[in-house]
Amino acid sequence: MIDFAKNLPSAGEPRFWEISPGRHLAWNEYGDPQGKPVMYYHGWPSSRLQARLAHHLALERGLRLIAMDRPGMGRSSFEGGRLLDSWPGLMERFADGLGIGKFAQLGVSGGGPYVAVCAAKIPERLTASAVLGGMVPVDGLASGVRGLHPAYRALIPLRKLPAGLFTPVFRTAAAMGCGWKPAAPPMSWALRTVGTADKQLVLGSPEVWTVMARSFKEGVRIHGGHGAMADAAVYFQSLTFNPATVRHPIRYWHGGDDRNIPPEMLREFTGKIAGAELVVDGSLGHFSLVVERAPAALDHLAAASA
């Protein structure tokens, strides 16, 4: 197991970019501040702090990793009814505000659909795209949501309830991840739902797990269930683009033993995209895939951005 969580920089306070009067996007950057820009799209529910794990990897490859909280997550302003289709325009304006022309993009877990929609809508702004353990838009999938983690499936039929009802759920889960020992109940019960490689990561790499758990906690600490459920709703929206028309290349890595997002979903979705390449690592799970294949993903982005 790769251990790159030691000697990480402080999470620090975020910077803020104004989306519109009274609304802002919170962001931090990691890696090489003079490097080639890579927009980092965090998982669900999580935050910009997730990208800290890739700081040293990005620095070694001359990459400037720019990680933002999506609207309603972390320190970014809440936006009810947010659409996946709005993301490419937001990233174009954000890049313009930072003086960036072209950029690469990296989506992790729940950040996967944001890579796909940018590839469809703004390919001229992209140098390269990669997805690690990524979710895909559910719209049009023959496989539906079969195989998703039981916790995700339990939330799906409840997602139209008032979002505030979910705030205690997410904040309790965040507290469990940050403060309770993985080897003891109730965390040990939760670990029964993941594969062997993911259990080994959680139990054997406490520094990595701590960063992931704190990023989750940051993601829900302000907007709670309102932000998390609005972010989750994006995955179920009708697509406004045809995946078959996407020509910008996207390289996907996914764990064959991923119990959160089944590889069958990735095979079906990426099979519709002419420019997609899917690499499935049979023995890796959800979290372990992200950790183990992050160097390969960043190598790909660095080479394509040269």
Secondary structure, DSSP 8 states (H G I E B T S, - for coil): -----TT-------EEEEEETTEEEEEEEEE-TTSEEEEEE--TT--GGGGGGGHHHHHHTTEEEEEE--TTSTTS---TT--GGGHHHHHHHHHHHTT--SEEEEEEGGGHHHHHHHHHH-GGGEEEEEEES-----TT-TTTTTTS-HHHHHHGGGTTS-GGGGHHHHHHHHHHHHHS-TTSTTHHHHGGGS-HHHHHHHHH-HHHHHHHHHHHHHHHTTTHHHHHHHHHHGGGS--SS-GGG--S-EEEEEETT-SSS-HHHHHHHHTT-TTEEEEEETT--HHHHHHHHHHHHHHHHHHHT-
